[in-house]
Amino acid sequence: MDNIEVCRLLHISKRTLQYLRTSGKLPYSTLGNKCYYKPEDVRALLDKNLTTNCG
């Protein structure tokens, strides 16, 4: 998944996504100048935040 896909899925801004990368909360890989994310890593972040906020 690329930046645009992750931002749309999580309903976050590019700046928030940058924060998640630099803080180590969302693993990523780069290819050229683009960042890519594994769908399972994005899902894990989403699940962790839903569990933390609801429980």
KOLRO-933724 format. One line per 8 residues: number of its first residue (from 1); their letters; for each residue y, z, x of N, C-alpha, C, O. Coordinates in steps of 0.02 Angstrom, whole numbers, plus 50000, padded with zeros to 5 digits. Layout:
<atoms>
NUM> a> Y:Z:X:Y:Z:X:Y:Z:X:Y:Z:X ~ ...
</atoms>
This chain:
<atoms>
1> mdnievcr> 49941:50000:50042:50000:50000:50000:50062:50000:50045:50063:50031:50098 ~ 50114:49965:50023:50175:49965:50062:50226:50012:50032:50213:50046:49982 ~ 50286:50016:50062:50338:50062:50041:50356:50053:49967:50361:50102:49930 ~ 50365:49991:49946:50386:49978:49878:50333:50002:49828:50350:50033:49777 ~ 50270:49988:49842:50217:50009:49797:50214:50085:49790:50207:50112:49735 ~ 50220:50120:49846:50216:50193:49846:50277:50223:49809:50269:50269:49770 ~ 50336:50197:49822:50396:50221:49787:50390:50213:49712:50407:50258:49674 ~ 50365:50156:49691:50357:50144:49619:50304:50189:49589:50314:50216:49534
9> llhiskrt> 50249:50197:49623:50194:50238:49598:50215:50312:49591:50199:50344:49541 ~ 50250:50337:49642:50269:50408:49642:50337:50421:49610:50357:50478:49602 ~ 50373:50367:49592:50440:50373:49563:50486:50412:49610:50519:50460:49591 ~ 50488:50388:49673:50530:50420:49724:50572:50367:49758:50558:50307:49753 ~ 50624:50389:49793:50667:50343:49830:50637:50327:49899:50590:50359:49921 ~ 50665:50277:49931:50644:50260:49999:50657:50318:50047:50618:50330:50093 ~ 50712:50353:50035:50730:50410:50079:50679:50466:50071:50660:50497:50121 ~ 50657:50479:50010:50606:50531:49999:50541:50511:50032:50507:50553:50061
17> lqylrtsg> 50524:50447:50028:50463:50423:50060:50469:50431:50136:50420:50450:50169 ~ 50528:50418:50164:50539:50427:50235:50529:50500:50254:50499:50516:50305 ~ 50553:50546:50213:50545:50617:50225:50470:50635:50225:50447:50673:50268 ~ 50432:50608:50178:50361:50623:50174:50325:50599:50237:50278:50631:50261 ~ 50347:50542:50264:50318:50516:50326:50335:50561:50385:50290:50582:50422 ~ 50399:50575:50394:50421:50611:50454:50398:50684:50453:50390:50714:50506 ~ 50389:50712:50394:50366:50782:50390:50290:50787:50396:50263:50842:50399 ~ 50256:50730:50398:50183:50730:50406:50146:50742:50341:50085:50754:50342
25> klpystlg> 50180:50740:50285:50148:50753:50221:50111:50692:50194:50067:50698:50152 ~ 50128:50633:50220:50095:50571:50198:50079:50529:50260:50124:50501:50291 ~ 50015:50524:50276:49995:50483:50334:50011:50409:50322:50011:50386:50265 ~ 50025:50373:50375:50041:50302:50369:50023:50266:50433:50011:50296:50485 ~ 50020:50200:50428:50010:50157:50486:50065:50105:50485:50092:50088:50432 ~ 50081:50080:50544:50131:50027:50547:50099:49963:50573:50054:49964:50614 ~ 50123:49908:50546:50103:49842:50568:50167:49802:50573:50198:49786:50522 ~ 50186:49787:50634:50252:49757:50643:50304:49809:50628:50303:49864:50657
33> nkcyykpe> 50350:49793:50583:50402:49841:50564:50390:49871:50495:50434:49904:50468 ~ 50330:49861:50467:50316:49886:50400:50268:49945:50402:50224:49948:50445 ~ 50278:49992:50356:50233:50049:50350:50184:50036:50293:50201:50007:50242 ~ 50123:50057:50304:50071:50050:50253:50036:50116:50244:50030:50156:50291 ~ 50012:50127:50183:49981:50190:50164:49914:50177:50132:49906:50128:50096 ~ 49866:50221:50145:49801:50215:50112:49808:50242:50041:49838:50295:50031 ~ 49780:50207:49992:49785:50232:49923:49757:50302:49915:49783:50342:49875 ~ 49704:50319:49952:49675:50386:49945:49722:50440:49973:49721:50496:49948
41> dvralldk> 49763:50423:50023:49812:50471:50049:49868:50483:49999:49891:50539:49989 ~ 49889:50429:49966:49941:50435:49915:49915:50476:49857:49950:50519:49831 ~ 49853:50464:49836:49822:50501:49781:49814:50575:49800:49826:50618:49758 ~ 49795:50589:49861:49787:50658:49883:49854:50695:49881:49857:50753:49860 ~ 49907:50662:49902:49974:50692:49899:49993:50706:49827:50019:50760:49811 ~ 49981:50658:49784:49997:50666:49713:49956:50723:49682:49984:50765:49647 ~ 49892:50725:49696:49849:50778:49669:49870:50846:49695:49870:50895:49657 ~ 49887:50850:49758:49907:50915:49788:49971:50940:49754:49976:51000:49738
49> nlttncg> 50019:50896:49744:50082:50917:49713:50073:50934:49640:50106:50980:49616 ~ 50030:50899:49605:50018:50916:49535:49984:50984:49529:50001:51023:49485 ~ 49937:50997:49573:49902:51061:49573:49949:51118:49591:49947:51171:49560 ~ 49991:51107:49641:50039:51158:49664:50090:51174:49610:50107:51232:49599 ~ 50116:51123:49577:50168:51133:49527:50142:51159:49460:50179:51190:49423 ~ 50078:51146:49445:50051:51166:49380:50010:51230:49384:49997:51261:49332 ~ 49989:51250:49442:49944:51305:49446:49972:51361:49483:49939:51412:49491
</atoms>
